[in-house]
Amino acid sequence: MKKSSIDEPFIWEISREEEAEIRTQMRIKEAKKEGETNKANAIAKNMLEKGYSTKKISEITNLSIKDIEKLK
């Protein structure tokens, strides 16, 4: 990574390889977040089936009440 010819601290030139690596890391991060959300939703659905309250499910899974209500 090298500084651009424009004399601003926020602009950097990066190689194609560096750009590809950054994009890969971003996709991995997004996939992990999606996986965590899917797991929390599965747990919440199971808890709903077992009769847990929406509030308790929210406390345990960190899902919003609104998101839990959508699972019903």
N, C-alpha and C positions, 0 to 999 in steps of 0.2 A: 504494500500500500504506500503510495507516495502522495505528497501534497500537490494539488493542482497548481497550474501556473497563475490562476486567479488568486490574489492575495487575500483569501478569506479562510478563517480557521475551520469552517464547517464543510468545505468542499474538498473531497479526496478522490483521487483516481485509484481504481482498483483493477486488478487483472481479471480476466474472464474466469480463471480458476478460483480466485478469491470470491468473486460474485457467485459462482456456482456453489461454493462451500457455504456462503452466507444463506443462500436460498435453501440449501439442503438442511441447514440447522433450523431455519424458520419452519420448514415443513415438518421436521421431527418434533419441534416444540408444539406446533398446532396439532399433530397427531396424538401426542401425549395428552394434551388438554382434552381433545375429543374422547380419547379412551377413558380418562378420568371421569368425564361427564357421563359417558355411557355406563360406566360401572356404578356411579352414584344413582343414576336413573334405575338401573336394574335392582339395586339394593332398595331403593324407595318403593318400587313396584312390589317387591317381595314383602316389605314392611306393611304396605297398604293391605295386601292380601291377608296378612296376619292380624290386622285390626289396629295397628299403631295409629296414633293421632298424627295429623299433618304437622302440627307443631313439633312433636317429638322427632318425626322423620327429618324435618328441617334442621333441628339441632344436631342430629347425628350425621347427616349427609352433607350439610352446608348448602343444600339446594334451597331455593326460595320457595315460599308457600305457593306462589303463583306457578312455578315449575312443577311442583308436586301435584297441584290441582289438575294440571294438564295430563298427568299420568293416569288419572282416575277414569 
